[in-house]
Amino acid sequence: MRLFKIPAQSWSNSIFARLIMTYLVFVIPLILLGVYLYHWSYDTASQEISLSTERRLSQYATELNREIEWMELQQFDIAEDRKLNRLAILWNNMEQIERREILNYLSERLASFKNSSAYIKNVHVHIPTVNKSISAVQGIDEFNVASYDYFTSSTQDESIRFRVKDNALNLSAVRLTGKLGEAPLFVVQVELDNMTFQNELTQLNLYPESASLLMDERTGFAILDQEEHHIILENYLEYSQKNVQDSFEVNVGDTKYEVNQHRMEPLGLSIATYLPEKMVTKPLSKFVKWAWIFAITSFIAITAYLYSTYKLIHIPLLLLIKRFKKMEGGVLDIPIVHHRKDEFGFLYARFNHMIENLQLLIDRDFKKTMMMQRAELKQLQSQINPHFLYNSFFILNSLARTGETDRIEQFTNMLGEYFRFITRNGTDHVPLKEEVHHSRIYTEIQQLRFSRRIQVEFGEVPQEMQHIQVPRLVIQPIIENAYEHSLEKNTNTGLLRVEFRMESSYAEIIVEDNGQELLTEDIEKLQLLLQSESTTDDITGLMNIHRRLVLTFGGGSGLFLSRSELQGLKVVIRIQRKEGEHECIDF
């Protein structure tokens, strides 16, 4: 579907395109500024949220570190308790009452220790010599061999502050006997409460969509604020090893998260919070809304601008161009009617005045010139070569003497068609196929005379060239010139070749022979005479044909002489397509 028709060599050179580009030069910077402001606002909001989160994480890490240090201090104080040590060493030497008193004392102290911090779920003391385990919650119970062995195992490192057991973090203190190879007297185990950690982690979340976790970096054990966030933990373990920065981005499924982490080096723990990127952009939703409104408004404005420009400028300009095209084709009764008193009204008025004056000039000068050209054509048609006429009668006489009545009939028919074509009155132009047919008849007549000495190669006219309207008698005189000045005087076998070629912007008829009369210098001289349009007796016929082609088809058309590949004269009849046929570019 054709929406626009641009009266220019290319779209980029049209006034309409330049107006659009001018408008875009002003609009595009505004759009780019809006995009820049959006990204700047996003980065600023992201940095503010990241800084706020980092402060919260740092504050929580400080409080947690202080709490852990206090619990370790209390744990150490219990491990150094004189009654506990006396019970572990002298259990077998104690009386039942004393044993009961110390056990009750330890239960109460552990319970007091447990209640002193919300992070403590339970406090245990595992004593192998007593064969009992004392806890703040269960009281006195059977000796927990598994826990004792786990916390006193040789793999324990003094630099490790937390041990993971039963899916919970534990602080432990082991009381040694002081003798090499002997089992420790007892183990003080402080079991931390996951629920408390989860509650604290939930408090760190800035938004309901956020997520937080606490992880033991040595074992990879982590406590999540909510169990359903386990998929976040999997991604955190992967990304935290690659990123040492305090903040980075993680893709979890189809959601992109901003991650802030804080490492507590003394405790061997790290804490991190996840914030969906959409929460960062949420405050900018109004900005995005207005940006879309601005974009849609700009699109509507551009559309309205284009339509008004097309209607007020492009259509009147296109109308003027169309009128010029018709004027170039010879149509002059095409005044433009325009009712608005604007710039185009002035242009149209001057155009109408111009074609009126041009019509008068054509009536006075152009028609006179055309009459002179027709007179030249009539004169050329009336010039029957006496030499050709004499030879024709000689051939007819020879055929009559030999009694070849069939050939006489064929020859007279051809001769009749030949003279009828050159003497008939009518249009000055004929289809190319008729002009070629006349030239073929001429060569067939000449073949009756030179059948043994001269060969003729006559090509077929391409389908797209057959209906081109050409002036009459533009091919046959050139072929006649080849016979008269080259082929008749050739001592060897003569060759005449006629070919046709169609290109995108012009059509060509090529006539060439293998005559040896003309030198290269003579051919170049003839070509210069054609270009200078000088009239001499030697090339009057060629000049007449050349001039009629130029007048009919414009510059670039006419005759072009050169040395033939057959070593004779090569005449190219070029028919240039009219200028302006492809000036308009369609969208």
Sequence and secondary structure as in RCSB ss.txt:
>XXXX:A:sequence
MRLFKIPAQSWSNSIFARLIMTYLVFVIPLILLGVYLYHWSYDTASQEISLSTERRLSQYATELNREIEWMELQQ
FDIAEDRKLNRLAILWNNMEQIERREILNYLSERLASFKNSSAYIKNVHVHIPTVNKSISAVQGIDEFNVASYDY
FTSSTQDESIRFRVKDNALNLSAVRLTGKLGEAPLFVVQVELDNMTFQNELTQLNLYPESASLLMDERTGFAILD
QEEHHIILENYLEYSQKNVQDSFEVNVGDTKYEVNQHRMEPLGLSIATYLPEKMVTKPLSKFVKWAWIFAITSFI
AITAYLYSTYKLIHIPLLLLIKRFKKMEGGVLDIPIVHHRKDEFGFLYARFNHMIENLQLLIDRDFKKTMMMQRA
ELKQLQSQINPHFLYNSFFILNSLARTGETDRIEQFTNMLGEYFRFITRNGTDHVPLKEEVHHSRIYTEIQQLRF
SRRIQVEFGEVPQEMQHIQVPRLVIQPIIENAYEHSLEKNTNTGLLRVEFRMESSYAEIIVEDNGQELLTEDIEK
LQLLLQSESTTDDITGLMNIHRRLVLTFGGGSGLFLSRSELQGLKVVIRIQRKEGEHECIDF
>XXXX:A:secstr
    EE SSSGGGSHHHHHHHHHHHHHHHHHHHHHHHHHHHHHHHHHHHHHHHHHHHHHHHHHHHHHHHHHHHHH
HHHHT HHHHHHHHHGGGS HHHHHHHHHHHHHHHHHHHHT TTEEEEEEEETTTTEEEETTTEEEE  HHHHHH
HT TT  TT   EEETTEEEEEEEE  SSTT   SEEEEEEE HHHHHHHHHHH SSTT EEEEEETTT  EEES
SGGGHHHHHHHHHHHTT  SSEEEEEETTEEEEEEEEEETTTTEEEEEEEEHHHHHGGGHHHHHHHHHHHHHHHH
HHHHHHHHHIIIIIHHHHHHHHHHHHHHTT         S SHHHHHHHHHHHHHHHHHHHIIIIIHHHHHHHHH
HHHHHHH   HHHHHHHHHHHHHHHHHT HHHHHHHHHHHHHHHHHHH  S SEEEHHHHHHHHHHHHHHHHHHH
TTTEEEEE    GGGTT EEESSSSHHHHHHHIIIIITT SS EEEEEEEEE SSEEEEEEEE   SS HHHHHH
HHHHHHHT   STTHHHHHHHHHHHHHH TT EEEEEE TTSSEEEEEEEE  TTTT  EE 
